[in-house]
Amino acid sequence: MRSVKDRIVIITGASSGIGEATARRLAREGAVVILAARRRERLERIAEELTASGGRALAIPTDITVEADRRHLVERTMETYGRIDALINNAGYGQRGPIEGVPIEAIRQNFETNLFALIALTQLVIPLLRAQGSGRIVNISSVAGRIARPFSAVYDATKHALEAISDGLRGELAPFGIQVIVIEPGFIRTEFLHVAKEVSRSALERSQPYAPFLADLDRQYERLRRWAGRPEDVATVILRALTEARPRPRYAVPGHARVLLALKRWVPDHLFDGCVRLCRLGTKFIALRDRRP
């Protein structure tokens, strides 16, 4: 796929953040973008804006955890355009809190959205791509898919599992001309953290023994915002994954994501944990420095 022009691309989680930025970037490049998300009004507004600026977009309100919605998304796309060239699995959310305090049902729900529903949608698309003899599946993972963190282990586990599923799929589908690519964003300026806090509110409220550590972690995240990438940075990398003749199995974005993953790969675990602690001290030093007159 040397160009996305006239290609039919389904994007889940397209109503905000990385999904929205990707839809806008691909539409500018001439792709036909199928926007899937639960928030109908936001989804339709984005589709209208893209169409008004000369792009081609179709909004299909979708809750990917609902089987009927998944089937409708694929069937409506095929009825309208007759083919699917790429699936970008971007929908998902973060569950926060210490493992001790996160209800098992909340853990199941996070896996349902971030992994099981993603697999189910992919299962619907694979036969169509196989019949065409071509196509790309882009799974939006995270640096967290290879580096687990305190108080985010549930979400991180969903992304670890997605990395494994993607590796298995890549080998299974290669003989049919279908390529599977993983995108590993680092810290990106989106509403992700806000949504994660809202979703995790009850678990966090039951985590009193951990409260000081959670508060400290929140302060660190705020300090790290200056190094955060933009959704548009990820969209640019997704475009590369769709258009390079031989895409890499994984793309990490932005720069700090590549540094963290390199450290994780080459540094022993106990030393890596020490590096993380040094980073925390570094963010505290920056905060103190910035408060000086």
C-alpha positions in Angstrom: 0.0 0.0 0.0 2.2 2.8 -1.3 -0.5 5.4 -0.8 -3.7 5.6 1.2 -5.5 7.5 -1.6 -8.9 5.9 -2.2 -8.2 3.2 0.4 -11.0 2.2 2.7 -9.8 2.5 6.3 -11.8 1.7 9.5 -10.7 3.6 12.6 -12.1 2.7 16.0 -12.1 5.2 18.8 -12.2 7.9 16.2 -14.1 10.5 18.2 -11.1 12.0 20.0 -7.4 11.8 20.6 -5.3 9.5 18.4 -8.3 8.2 16.5 -9.5 11.6 15.5 -6.1 12.9 14.6 -5.5 9.7 12.5 -8.9 10.2 10.7 -8.0 13.8 9.9 -4.5 12.9 8.6 -5.6 10.0 6.4 -8.5 12.0 5.0 -6.1 14.7 4.0 -4.1 12.0 2.2 -7.1 10.9 0.2 -8.2 7.9 2.2 -11.9 7.1 2.8 -12.1 7.0 6.6 -14.8 5.0 8.4 -15.2 6.6 11.8 -16.3 4.2 14.6 -16.9 5.2 18.3 -19.7 5.4 20.8 -20.2 9.2 20.8 -22.5 9.8 17.9 -22.6 13.6 17.9 -18.8 14.0 18.1 -18.3 11.3 15.4 -20.8 12.9 13.0 -19.3 16.4 13.6 -15.9 15.1 12.6 -17.2 13.4 9.6 -19.0 16.6 8.5 -15.9 18.6 9.0 -13.8 16.2 6.9 -16.4 16.1 4.1 -16.7 19.9 4.1 -12.9 20.2 3.6 -12.9 17.8 0.7 -12.3 14.5 2.4 -14.4 11.4 2.4 -15.7 10.1 5.7 -18.5 7.9 7.0 -19.5 7.9 10.7 -20.8 4.7 12.1 -21.6 4.9 15.8 -20.2 1.8 17.3 -19.7 0.2 20.7 -17.0 -2.4 19.9 -17.9 -4.4 22.9 -21.4 -5.1 21.4 -21.4 -7.9 18.8 -24.3 -6.4 16.8 -22.4 -3.1 16.6 -19.2 -4.8 15.3 -21.1 -6.6 12.6 -23.0 -3.5 11.6 -19.7 -1.6 11.3 -18.2 -4.2 8.9 -21.4 -4.8 7.0 -22.2 -1.1 6.5 -18.7 -0.5 5.3 -18.8 -3.4 2.8 -22.3 -2.4 1.6 -21.1 1.2 1.0 -17.6 0.7 -0.5 -17.3 -3.0 -1.3 -14.0 -3.5 0.4 -11.8 -2.8 3.4 -8.1 -2.0 3.0 -7.1 -1.4 6.6 -8.4 -1.7 10.1 -6.9 0.6 12.8 -7.8 -0.9 16.2 -7.5 2.2 18.4 -10.5 2.0 20.8 -9.7 1.5 24.4 -9.4 3.0 27.9 -7.2 2.9 31.0 -8.1 1.2 34.3 -6.1 2.7 37.1 -5.6 1.7 40.8 -3.6 -0.9 42.8 -4.4 -4.4 41.9 -5.6 -5.0 45.4 -8.4 -2.5 45.0 -9.6 -2.9 41.5 -12.8 -5.1 41.4 -12.4 -8.2 39.2 -15.4 -7.1 37.1 -13.6 -3.9 36.3 -10.5 -5.9 35.2 -12.7 -8.1 33.0 -14.3 -5.0 31.4 -11.0 -3.5 30.6 -9.9 -6.7 28.9 -13.2 -6.9 27.2 -12.8 -3.4 25.6 -9.1 -3.3 25.0 -8.6 -6.9 23.9 -11.5 -9.2 23.4 -13.7 -6.8 21.5 -10.7 -5.8 19.4 -10.0 -9.5 18.6 -13.7 -10.1 17.7 -13.7 -7.1 15.3 -10.5 -8.3 13.7 -12.0 -11.7 13.2 -14.8 -10.2 11.2 -12.3 -8.3 9.0 -9.7 -10.9 8.4 -11.7 -13.1 5.9 -12.4 -10.0 3.8 -8.8 -9.0 3.7 -7.8 -12.6 2.9 -10.2 -12.8 0.0 -8.7 -9.6 -1.4 -5.2 -11.0 -0.9 -4.1 -7.7 0.8 -4.7 -5.4 3.7 -3.2 -4.0 6.9 -4.2 -4.3 10.5 -2.8 -1.6 12.8 -3.1 -2.3 16.5 -2.6 0.7 18.8 -0.8 -0.6 21.8 1.4 1.5 24.1 4.8 1.7 25.7 2.8 0.1 28.5 2.5 -3.0 26.3 6.1 -3.7 27.1 6.7 -1.8 30.4 4.2 -2.4 33.2 3.8 0.4 35.8 2.5 0.6 39.4 -1.2 1.4 39.6 -1.7 0.8 35.8 -1.0 -2.9 35.8 -4.5 -3.9 34.6 -4.4 -1.6 31.6 -0.8 -2.5 30.9 -1.7 -6.2 31.0 -4.3 -5.6 28.2 -1.6 -4.0 26.1 0.9 -6.8 26.9 -1.7 -9.3 25.6 -2.4 -7.2 22.5 1.3 -7.3 21.7 1.3 -11.1 21.9 -1.9 -11.3 19.8 -0.4 -9.0 17.2 2.8 -11.1 17.0 0.8 -14.3 16.5 -1.5 -12.7 13.9 1.5 -11.3 11.9 2.8 -14.8 11.3 -0.6 -16.3 10.6 -1.7 -13.7 8.1 1.6 -13.0 6.2 1.0 -15.8 3.7 -2.2 -14.1 2.7 -0.6 -10.7 2.0 -2.0 -9.2 5.2 0.4 -7.2 7.4 0.0 -6.6 11.1 1.6 -3.6 12.7 1.8 -2.4 16.3 2.0 1.3 17.2 3.4 2.0 20.7 2.7 5.5 21.8 4.3 7.0 24.9 2.8 9.8 26.9 0.5 11.7 24.5 -1.6 14.8 25.2 -5.2 13.4 25.0 -8.1 13.1 27.3 -6.9 9.5 28.1 -5.7 10.2 31.7 -8.9 12.2 32.5 -11.1 9.3 31.3 -8.9 6.8 33.1 -9.4 8.7 36.4 -13.2 8.9 35.9 -13.5 5.2 35.0 -11.3 4.2 37.9 -12.8 6.6 40.5 -14.4 3.8 42.7 -11.3 1.7 42.7 -9.1 4.7 43.6 -11.5 5.7 46.4 -11.1 2.2 47.9 -7.3 2.4 47.8 -6.7 4.5 50.9 -3.4 2.8 51.9 -2.0 3.7 48.5 -3.3 7.3 48.4 0.0 9.1 49.0 1.7 7.1 46.3 -1.2 7.7 43.8 -1.1 11.4 44.6 2.7 11.5 44.0 2.2 9.7 40.7 -0.4 12.1 39.5 2.0 15.0 40.2 4.7 13.3 38.2 2.3 12.8 35.3 1.6 16.6 35.3 5.3 17.4 35.3 5.9 15.1 32.4 3.3 16.8 30.2 6.0 19.0 28.8 7.5 16.0 27.1 4.3 14.5 25.9 3.7 14.0 22.2 0.7 15.1 20.3 -2.0 12.9 18.7 -0.8 14.2 15.4 2.6 12.7 16.0 1.0 9.3 16.3 -1.2 9.8 13.3 2.0 10.5 11.2 3.5 7.2 12.3 0.3 5.4 11.5 0.4 6.8 8.0 3.9 5.5 7.7 2.8 2.1 8.8 0.0 2.1 6.2 2.2 3.3 3.3 5.7 1.9 3.7 6.3 -1.0 1.3 7.8 -3.1 4.2 6.4 -1.8 7.4 8.2 -2.6 10.6 6.4 -4.9 13.1 6.5 -2.0 15.7 6.7 1.7 15.7 7.3 3.7 19.0 6.4 7.4 19.2 7.5 10.0 20.3 11.2 10.0 21.1 10.8 9.4 24.8 8.9 6.2 24.0 11.9 4.8 22.0 14.3 5.7 24.8 12.2 3.9 27.4 11.8 0.8 25.3 15.5 0.7 24.5 16.3 0.9 28.3 13.8 -1.8 29.0 15.3 -4.0 26.4 18.9 -3.7 27.4 18.9 -2.8 31.1 18.3 -5.5 33.8 15.0 -5.2 35.6 16.4 -4.1 38.9 18.5 -1.4 37.3 15.5 -0.3 35.1 13.4 0.1 38.3 16.2 2.3 39.6 16.2 4.4 36.4 12.4 4.9 36.9 13.0 6.1 40.5 15.7 8.5 39.2 13.2 9.8 36.6 10.8 10.5 39.4 13.4 12.4 41.3 14.2 14.3 38.1 10.6 15.4 37.7 10.6 16.6 41.3 13.8 18.6 40.8 12.3 20.2 37.7 9.2 21.2 39.7 11.3 22.7 42.4 13.4 24.6 39.9 10.3 25.9 38.1 9.0 27.3 41.4 12.0 29.4 42.0 11.6 33.1 41.4 
